[in-house]
């Protein structure tokens, strides 16, 4: 079997927009993950198929670029495809289009396979590697390398993990972690600027009852910030991220 390109339509709902009337980035990333689920389901390797075998998909990294945010009730299409494979790392790309085929944004991501009982990463199983990767479009540059360390934590928030933060994998869903990354910055940042790019690395999981400490501070450049989420329960770094903002 060969991999295929998926196309999933969405319409921006009122619960997915911010004060500007535009879709939020966590909502758009949610669309991307739903499109990925749709696409993997056509090949028999969706999360449900993996869960039947005691495994699941885990998002390890995502780099998103936005050129224009869709507005409330705007119809969009998310195209996604498997873009490559390196050892245990499975790469998947996304492009978001308006109804007129305007490219609104794009993203590249890295996925791993986890044993749901042992909570450990495992080698990519044969039933996945048997699928030949055929990128639907020219692959985006893979998200690689380390992010700069946050040295000056100028902003800090504490996020208790509650029931509705937990997903099917029984840990905090990555869209919620992304939301906490963005909410650490003062409101003056999203009020005056738009988020142009985010590079986020998911390093460890957080579960119900934990409290996440979210910190952020300026990086090189007036509109660039570094972010870190840490678990108070385990002391582990959960997330590292870098955001770029503009007018």
N, C-alpha and C positions, 0 to 999 in steps of 0.2 A: 504494500500500500504506500502511496505517496501522500505527503501532507498537502492540504488545500488552503486556499485563502477564504476566510469567512467574512461575511458582511452582515452586520446586525444593525437594524434601525432603532432609533430612540427619539423620543420627544421630551424636551426639557420640562420638568414638572415644577410647580410652585414651591415644593418642599426642597428643591435642589438648587435654588438660586439664592444669591446674597442681596444686599441692599441695592446693588446696582442693577438688579434684574437679570444678571447673567449667571450661568451655571457656575458653581464652585468647582475648584480643582478636585477635591475629594469625590464629588458627584461624577465628574468626567472620568476619573480613574475607576470609579465603580462601573461605569459603562464599559470601559476597556476590559475589566475583569469579566463582566457578563459576556462580552463578545468573545473573549478567550474561552470561556466555558462552552458557549455555543459551538465554537470551532473545534474544540477538542472532543465534544460529544459526537460530532460527525465521524470522528476517527476511532471512537470507542475508548478514549483515554481521558474522559472528563473526571472531575473529582469523585463523582459517584462510582465510576468504574474502578478508580484507584482505592476508594474506601472499601469496596467489596473484597479487595486483596490485602487489606490492612495497611494501606499506604495513602498518602495524600500529596497534593501539590503545595509547595511553599514558595512564595515570592521572596527572592533574595535581594533584588535591586531593581530600581526603575528610574529612568531618566526621561522626563516629560518636558516638551517645549510647546508653548501655546502662542499662536499668532493672533487669534481672535477667539473670545469666549462666546458660545452661543447663548441666545437670550431665551427667556421664558416662552414656552410653546414652540420654539424653533425645532424643526425636524433635522436630525443629523444621522449620519451613518458612520459606524466604526468598522474599519477594515483591519483584519489582523491575520497574521500568518507566522508559522515557525520559521525563524530566520537563521538558525544555526545550532550547532551542538559542539560543546567542548567538555570532554570527560563527563563530569556529573552536572555540568551547567547547560541548561536548555534555554535558548534565546528566542524571544518572541517580540515582534514589532507591531505597532499600531499606527494607523492614520485616521484622523477624524475629519469628515467632510460635511459641508453644508448640503442642502438640497440642490444647490447650483454647482456642486463639486468644488467649492472653495476649500482649500486645505486649511482647517482651523487649528490643527495641532498634530503632533506626532510623538511617539514614545518608543523606547526600546526597554526590554525587561529581561531579567534572568530568573529562571525557575529551578527549583530543586525538588527531589522526592524525599518524603519523610515517612518513617515507620510511625504509625499513629499510637502504637502501644509503648514502644521504647522511647518515643520522642527523639529519635536520632535520624540523621540523614542517611540515606542508603544509596547504593549504586543504581543508576537508571535501569529499570527492569527491561528484559528482552522484548516484551510486547510493545514497549515504547520505542526502543532503538530499532525495531524492525520497520518502523515507518520512515521512509526516505524523506529527508527534509528538502522541500522544493520551495524556496522563498517566492512569495507572490509578487514582490517588487524588489527593487534594489535594497538590500539590508541597510539599516542605519548602523553607524559605528557602534560596536558593542560598548556597553557601560563597563568600564574596567578601571583599575587603579584605585588608590586610596583617596579619600577625601581629607582635606586639611583638618587638623584637630582644633576643636573649640578651646581657645586659650583664655578668653575673657567672656565669662558668662554674665552678660549685662541684664538679661531678662530671665525670670524663673517662674514656673507655674507647677502646681502639684495636681495630678489628675488621678483620682481614685478610679479603679477599674470596677465597673458596674455590669449588671446582667446584660444590658443591651449593647455593651462593647464587645461581646464575645461572639465569634462566628462558628461555623460548622466544624472547624478544627479545634474548638474549645480553647482558643486563645484570642487576645485582642485582635480584631480584624485590622488589616493593614491600612484601610481607608480611615479608620479611627486614629491610628498612629500618625498618619499624614495630617489629619485634622489637628491633632495635638501639637505637632511640629509647627504648623502655621499659626495656631492660636497663641503660641508663646510670645510672638512679637506684639508690640503695642498696636492698638487699633489705628494709630496714625499711619502706619505703613500700608495696610490694605485700603485705607480710606483715600490715600493720595496716589497710590501706585497699583499697577497690576502685576500679578505673578507671571513672569515670563518663562522661567525654567526652574525645575527642581530635580535634583539628583539625590535619591534616598536609598540608603542601605539598611535592610532589616537583618539584624544580627542575632537576636534571641527573642523568645516569646514571653509574653506577660499574660497572666491568668486572673481569674476572678478573685477579688480580695486584695490584689496588689495595689500599690500606689506608684504611679509613674511620675518621676521628676523630669520636667521638660525645661531645658535651658537653651538659650540662644544668645548670639552676640555678633557684632559686625565682623566681616572679613575684609579682604582687600577690595576696595571699591565701595562707593557710598551706598549702593543699592544691593549689596550682596551680604548674606548672613549665613552663619554656620549654626547648626542645631544638633542637640543630643538629647535622647530620652534614656533614662536610667531607671531600673526597677529598684524600689526600696526593699523589696522582699528578698531578692537574690543578689543585689549589688551589681548586676550585669548591665552592660550597655545594650540597650534594645535597638536603638536606631541612631544612625548618623545621617545628616542631610545638609545640603547646601541649596539655598534659594537665591534666585536673581529676580529683581523687581525693576519695573520701568513704567513710563507713562503711556 
